Amino acid sequence: MPIEVTMPKLSPTMESGVIAQWLVKVGDAIKEGDVLADIETDKATMQMKSYEDGVIAHIDHEAGDEVALGDRVMVLAKKGEDPKQVAAGLGGGAKKADPKAEGQAPAAASGENGKRKPAEAPAPEAEPEVEDDEDELAAVGTGGRVRSSPLARKIAAEARIDIARVKGTGPGGRVVRRDVEEFLAGKGKDRGASPAAAKAPAASPQPAAVPPRPAARISTAPLQEQRIPNSRMRKTIAQRMSQSKQTAPEIHVTVDVRVDKLVALRETLNKELAAEKVKLSVGDFVTKAVAVSLRRHPALNATFEPDAITRRGEVNIGIAVALEEGLIVPVLHHADQMGLIEVRKGSEALAAAARGGNLSGDQLSGGTFTISNLGMYGVKQFDAIINLPEVAILAVSAAEKRPVVEGDAIVVGTVMSLTLSADHRAVDGATAADFMRTLKNLLEEPARMLL
């Protein structure tokens, strides 16, 4: 029997996925674990892998198609089956996509004995932009209507260029961000020095006075009104944030933490770790302290359900990462069992995977508590929205110099504000305050994390 490959659930909240690009074609021999396609979910662009061995007999959808969870995307011929007969026996099914026919060379082709080898002309990667088909056609200048992504249109509008002048390399000739950026780069080169000037011999250096730089002027040009269609990620964020605010009655608890000892310890450790090219951040200490605190206060390491509160057996901390498309929360699993170096490397790996669109399903699921850090923006204090079904989230602000009282004197100390948002259905005020007291003590005396 042929094998039907369906759209898998690649993120916890996924209901459908958009095929960003196929990495295989009809006739390819694939093995279990081979990557078949890049799929744009509500969370990120993720890889769809094969769970079976076989030869691709039929592909149901083209790149750019949105496919519901569980719907068929391709059919594999098993060992001993003729792929052409399998395809012929499917009858009138969904449309068949041949990446080569669409001008998209597959990223990998099958070689002898089913081994995969790089294609001679790999297709350009599809950028992580998702939009509805009806929003893809945009009226632009004198060039008529052009298939383009919202981000490409935004960049073109900001640069004041007619997007119809940009050649698209996306599916079906669609203009994507990369096309606009390359067009602008080429345009910038045209504005450079003339060939004659470039070939002219360099003049000998002469001492000269440096003229004062003119003061920056604020542009008075009228702003251009833009309508940017909501991506799948933005729609999901809107839905989940609205659900959280409407469902969970929040309680907010804020503490000021003096982190002079933590900052000094960080400087000392970073000098010792310089040879290993590891640089700890204040946020790494916060993550470690949160993980230790959750072990001592399991009521915060929980999820809420209508009939029960489940105190989780693992401490898996979600680290909010801001992307151009929106916010995503990859998960640092077993954070309580990690040392500071492991926390740093794990957090860096998650952030890199998130920004590169390479997060796996495991990296996006299983969170028990979330940290949102805006300290790098100089934010003094903020309230974060709970990431349901978790019962709490910590908002981390900037560590800054502030006047503090020591005895009867006022001195300068390094202080940061931390705010806990907790679901009052599951967490009482005293429970939240007790957790924050433990967290404060650990950060002000970081050696206590070792106890």
C-alpha atoms as one frame of an Amber mdcrd trajectory, in Angstrom:
protein
   0.000   0.000   0.000   1.308   3.463  -0.848   2.074   5.792   2.069   0.096
   9.007   2.446   2.108  11.827   4.047  -0.068  14.400   5.807   0.557  17.887
   7.188   2.039  17.268  10.660   1.437  19.286  13.833   4.687  21.245  14.076
   3.664  23.634  16.854   1.290  23.264  19.818  -1.265  25.731  18.389  -0.906
  24.887  14.704  -4.104  24.352  12.712  -2.638  24.658   9.209   0.694  25.282
   7.523   1.938  27.077   4.426   4.445  25.219   2.265   7.303  27.714   2.021
   9.360  25.527  -0.304   9.681  21.913  -1.339  13.100  20.349  -0.813  12.239
  17.210  -2.789  10.492  16.360  -6.057   8.507  13.527  -7.612  10.777  10.542
  -8.201  13.125  11.207  -5.270  13.966   8.275  -3.017  13.698   9.418   0.597
  14.481   7.855   3.928  13.084   8.298   7.399  14.320  11.591   8.813  14.857
  13.316   5.459  13.580  16.903   5.305  10.757  17.194   2.774   9.761  20.856
   2.984   9.922  24.084   4.948   6.525  24.787   6.512   5.402  28.184   7.770
   3.303  27.681  10.906   1.685  30.171  13.247   4.942  30.130  15.228   7.839
  29.958  12.765   9.154  28.331   9.607   9.853  24.703  10.490  11.042  21.563
   8.768   8.678  18.771   7.770  10.492  15.434   7.909   9.647  12.014   6.551
   8.704   9.230   8.937   8.880   6.555   6.238  11.172   5.253   3.489   9.899
   5.346  -0.088   9.899   7.041  -3.465   7.821  10.171  -4.019   5.042   9.248
  -6.419   2.843  12.323  -6.115   2.925  15.816  -4.543  -0.445  17.382  -3.848
   0.415  21.040  -3.290   2.637  23.762  -4.656   4.913  26.034  -2.671   2.789
  28.798  -1.198  -0.275  26.619  -0.612  -1.882  26.566   2.834  -2.695  23.034
   3.978  -4.909  22.105   6.917  -3.503  19.946   9.689  -3.844  16.274   8.749
  -4.498  16.877   5.041  -2.440  14.887   2.549   0.598  16.603   1.053   2.245
  13.737  -0.854   2.156  10.014  -1.576   5.119   7.646  -1.315   5.568   4.384
  -3.170   6.882   1.678  -0.855   9.674  -0.708  -1.747   8.578  -2.918  -4.638
   5.892  -0.505  -5.849   6.072   1.379  -9.127   5.821   5.140  -8.365   4.210
   5.855 -11.760   1.522   3.222 -11.213   0.909   4.578  -7.717   0.472   8.091
  -9.102  -1.817   6.829 -11.888  -3.947   4.980  -9.369  -4.644   8.153  -7.394
  -7.060   9.416 -10.005  -8.239  13.004  -9.804  -6.844  14.236  -6.555  -5.428
  17.492  -5.378  -3.140  19.328  -7.727   0.296  17.967  -8.290   3.299  20.228
  -7.900   6.606  19.624  -9.590   9.168  22.046  -8.173  11.313  21.788 -11.290
   8.364  22.697 -13.515   7.828  25.795 -11.384  11.412  26.858 -11.826  12.342
  25.775  -8.301  15.223  23.347  -8.358  15.034  20.991  -5.377  17.570  21.519
  -2.613  18.543  17.851  -2.735  18.260  15.084  -5.290  18.478  11.362  -4.794
  21.645   9.612  -5.808  22.659   5.980  -6.017  21.331   3.626  -3.331  18.880
   6.299  -2.226  21.636   8.585  -0.932  21.015  12.297  -1.267  23.346  14.715
  -2.963  23.215  18.509  -3.274  21.410  19.851  -6.306  23.442  21.694  -8.909
  21.238  24.777  -8.719  19.440  25.008  -5.387  16.435  27.238  -5.271  16.637
  30.448  -3.256  15.261  30.057   0.231  11.734  31.277   0.754  11.655  34.054
   3.260   9.524  33.587   6.380   6.596  35.711   5.289   3.040  34.470   5.274
  -0.044  36.213   3.964  -3.414  35.464   2.484  -3.608  35.190  -1.287  -6.113
  38.010  -1.544  -3.611  40.364   0.106  -0.751  39.375  -2.164  -1.723  41.551
  -5.133  -0.829  45.157  -4.491  -1.511  48.213  -6.634   1.841  49.905  -7.164
   2.594  53.111  -9.031   2.452  52.835 -12.757   3.463  49.209 -12.799  -0.025
  47.800 -12.328  -0.654  44.983  -9.846   2.255  42.841  -8.714   2.395  39.658
  -6.651   4.387  40.650  -3.573   4.644  40.018   0.141   3.575  42.630   2.729
   7.144  43.004   3.989   8.463  43.532   0.474   5.821  46.211  -0.108   6.680
  47.872   3.190  10.397  48.068   2.382   9.686  49.321  -1.133   7.319  52.003
   0.168   9.830  53.202   2.757  12.508  53.420   0.050  10.032  55.163  -2.288
  10.528  52.785  -5.205   7.946  51.313  -7.543   7.776  47.635  -6.627   6.818
  46.840 -10.225  10.459  47.544 -11.134  11.637  44.705  -8.879  11.984  41.233
 -10.366  10.417  38.612  -8.101  12.107  35.298  -7.308   9.464  33.892  -4.968
   6.848  31.268  -5.888   5.088  32.251  -9.105   7.351  35.274  -9.552   6.232
  36.832  -6.282   8.373  39.738  -5.026   9.782  38.986  -1.576  11.939  40.925
   0.859  15.224  39.623  -0.525  14.318  40.879  -4.029  13.680  44.426  -2.800
  16.844  44.471  -0.693  18.953  43.277  -3.654  17.310  45.862  -5.903  18.133
  48.611  -3.412  21.710  47.364  -3.083  22.163  47.517  -6.840  20.571  50.946
  -6.955  22.950  52.139  -4.276  25.923  50.976  -6.332  24.640  52.968  -9.304
  24.721  56.079  -7.153  28.383  55.549  -6.318  31.448  57.053  -7.939  31.705
  56.979 -11.712  34.010  54.399 -13.337  36.377  57.177 -14.344  36.606  58.390
 -10.808  37.115  54.848  -9.568  40.077  54.358 -11.934  41.711  57.708 -11.099
  44.879  57.421  -9.007  44.453  58.255  -5.373  45.687  61.696  -4.437  48.452
  61.941  -1.902  47.110  62.599   1.582  46.990  66.281   2.479  46.303  67.676
   5.913  42.922  69.325   5.982  40.539  70.644   8.550  37.556  68.411   9.243
  34.399  70.386   8.594  31.805  70.289  11.344  29.035  67.772  10.797  25.701
  69.413  10.142  23.055  68.835  12.755  20.674  66.008  11.966  17.429  67.267
  10.509  14.066  65.709  11.070  12.346  64.940   7.814   9.208  66.958   7.201
   8.077  64.814   4.290   4.508  63.581   4.695   4.179  60.063   6.067   2.831
  57.415   3.724  -0.222  55.517   4.888   0.308  51.777   4.745  -1.934  48.760
   5.191   0.104  45.722   6.209  -1.898  42.469   6.182  -1.574  40.452   9.375
   0.687  37.430   9.019  -0.294  34.057  10.456   2.041  34.710  13.383   0.520
  38.130  14.082  -2.999  36.714  13.926  -2.029  33.997  16.402  -0.395  36.506
  18.752  -3.502  38.676  18.662  -5.779  35.722  19.356  -3.693  34.345  22.216
  -3.061  37.692  23.906  -6.765  38.546  23.751  -7.608  35.125  25.148  -5.163
  35.580  28.008  -6.433  39.033  28.999 -10.069  37.963  28.764  -9.599  34.634
  30.544  -6.969  35.035  33.251  -7.539  37.562  36.070  -3.975  38.785  36.567
  -2.183  39.824  39.707   1.037  41.832  39.358   3.848  41.806  41.917   6.930
  44.025  41.450  10.202  43.977  43.387  13.364  46.058  43.030  16.499  43.929
  43.113  19.933  45.317  43.883  22.339  43.416  41.664  25.763  44.915  42.495
  27.139  41.551  43.658  25.670  39.794  40.620  27.244  42.323  38.228  30.640
  41.949  39.929  30.401  38.145  39.799  29.427  38.296  36.128  32.472  40.416
  35.298  34.769  37.993  37.117  33.287  34.921  35.449  33.364  36.480  31.994
  37.080  37.170  32.330  37.641  33.506  33.159  35.358  32.371  30.332  36.836
  34.655  27.666  39.045  31.862  26.342  35.938  29.711  25.838  34.179  32.584
  24.025  31.341  32.500  26.538  29.916  35.782  27.789  27.279  35.551  30.492
  24.508  38.125  30.577  22.513  39.416  33.507  19.567  37.646  31.899  21.349
  34.303  32.260  21.568  34.831  36.020  17.871  35.729  36.066  16.980  32.549
  34.150  19.021  30.414  36.541  17.530  32.135  39.595  14.004  31.686  38.228
  14.647  27.977  37.648  15.884  27.515  41.234  12.949  29.541  42.598  10.432
  27.430  40.686  11.815  24.289  42.331  11.086  25.866  45.699   7.702  27.257
  44.643   6.043  24.621  42.428   2.737  26.505  42.484   4.245  28.901  39.926
   5.590  26.064  37.763   2.127  24.970  36.726  -0.625  25.048  34.135  -4.274
  25.849  34.740  -7.209  23.791  33.506 -10.894  24.243  34.350 -10.916  21.108
  36.504  -7.394  21.097  37.916  -4.060  22.839  38.374  -1.182  20.693  37.171
   2.140  21.268  38.895   4.656  20.291  36.271   7.376  17.743  36.900   9.945
  19.611  34.779  11.159  23.206  34.895  10.999  24.307  31.245  11.463  28.045
  30.851  10.191  29.872  27.783  12.450  32.711  26.630  10.512  35.347  24.679
  12.339  36.325  21.469  11.303  39.343  19.399  11.303  38.749  15.644  10.428
  41.106  12.815   7.203  39.150  12.328   6.271  39.130  16.028   7.046  37.465
  19.343   7.968  33.800  19.702   8.709  31.791  22.862  11.173  28.900  22.435
  11.640  26.710  25.491  14.763  25.946  27.541  14.028  22.456  28.819  15.235
  21.294  32.261  16.592  24.768  33.039  16.843  23.914  36.755  19.443  21.250
  35.942  21.664  23.629  33.958  24.673  25.629  35.055  25.124  29.225  33.946
  27.237  28.257  30.937  24.585  25.777  29.772  21.897  28.431  30.246  23.904
  30.899  28.113  24.600  28.430  25.322  21.054  27.072  25.379  19.508  30.541
  25.253  21.808  31.621  22.414  20.950  28.488  20.436  17.217  29.081  20.876
  17.457  32.732  19.854  19.540  31.856  16.783  17.117  29.097  15.758  14.162
  31.446  16.244  15.687  34.201  14.117  16.766  31.705  11.493  13.348  30.039
  11.365  14.825  26.683  12.370  13.016  25.917  15.623  11.829  22.353  16.101
   8.501  21.316  17.568  10.209  20.298  20.828  11.811  23.722  21.126   8.395
  25.356  20.902   6.476  23.139  23.317   6.456  22.035  26.930   7.001  25.422
  28.588   6.040  25.745  32.255   7.018  29.400  32.898   7.985  32.314  30.650
  10.512  35.152  30.956  10.147  38.348  28.920  13.227  40.589  29.044  13.178
  44.181  27.784  16.220  45.269  29.757  18.297  45.733  26.597  15.885  48.502
  25.566  16.396  50.443  28.791  12.840  49.757  29.997  12.433  50.541  33.693
   9.354  48.405  34.402   6.554  46.676  32.491   3.837  44.056  32.886   3.949
  40.983  30.644   0.866  39.035  29.510   0.606  35.436  30.724   1.383  32.744
  28.171  -1.578  30.407  28.728  -1.969  27.690  29.945   1.022  28.641  32.138
   0.076  30.466  35.326   2.841  33.094  35.456   5.326  35.161  33.465   8.223
  37.337  34.654   8.949  40.758  33.124  12.627  41.713  33.400  13.689  45.353
  33.099  17.046  47.114  32.787  19.692  47.025  35.506  20.464  50.685  36.108
  22.200  52.967  38.568  19.781  54.281  41.188  20.044  55.939  44.595  19.580
  53.351  47.344  19.521  53.600  51.120  22.229  51.883  53.165  21.609  52.461
  56.849  21.160  56.206  57.139  23.063  57.013  53.957  22.071  57.262  50.327
  24.487  55.538  47.947  24.518  54.581  44.279  23.533  50.983  43.536  22.694
  48.894  40.490  18.991  48.044  40.629  16.578  46.229  38.348  12.808  45.909
  38.610  11.150  42.525  38.143   7.394  42.150  37.726   5.511  38.874  38.040
   2.164  38.528  36.270   0.263  35.574  37.730  -3.095  33.955  37.015  -5.118
  34.681  40.148  -7.274  31.621  39.486  -4.252  29.477  40.329  -1.861  31.747
  42.245  -2.738  33.755  45.350  -1.080  37.074  46.126   0.912  35.692  49.051
   2.178  32.806  46.908   3.320  35.219  44.212   5.003  37.477  46.762   6.810
  34.527  48.384   8.163  33.453  44.993   9.410  36.981  44.278  11.088  37.183
  47.682  13.026  33.997  46.942  13.976  35.281  43.492  15.140  38.610  44.928
  17.305  36.894  47.560  18.956  34.662  44.952  19.799  37.562  42.663  21.085
  39.805  45.434  23.218  36.962  46.844  23.960  34.883  43.715  26.093  32.378
  45.648  22.832  31.098  47.150  21.943  29.570  43.784  24.566  26.946  44.537
  22.929  25.859  47.805
